Amino acid sequence: MEQQSTTFSISDLAREFQITPRTIRFYEDQGLLSPRREGRTRVFTRRDRTRLKLALRGKRLGFSLAEIAYLIGMYDTARDQNTQLTEFLNGLQQRKAALLQQREDIEAVLKDVCEFEQQCRELLSARAASQAANADEVALSGRQK
């Protein structure tokens, strides 16, 4: 793909962003992209490319499609980027808080898993020792007869 190109095919964008054409069509169906049509071919502009880049970045950060659409919509209509940046910052703070909570929850579950794992190992070890002792008793009683 040529850097100076002002238009892109669906294949160009899929290759550049390492996604499938189906993903691009999905974002188009959701109203995030609006390529023009030349026959059956979709022709994407630099604006579409930027919107796709923002959408993919938003998904990677964990934003919903509705949140992404809202932020991208602000990008299109904002006369002053402060409002958009403030909204994005608020979204990032909420996402960060949710991720920190998830991490805390995961750490608590991992602690429980480790404790249960240790208990299981101890029970198995105790049972193996008990079975070995019983086997020794049976062997001794068989010799004494």
Secondary structure, 3 states (H helix, E strand, C coil): CCCCCCEECHHHHHHHHCCCHHHHHHHHHCCCCCCEEECCEEEEEHHHHHHHHHHHHHHHCCCCHHHHHHHHHHHHHCCCHHHHHHHHHHHHHHHHHHHHHHHHHHHHHHHHHHHHHHHHHHHHHHHHHHHHHHHHHHHHHHHHC
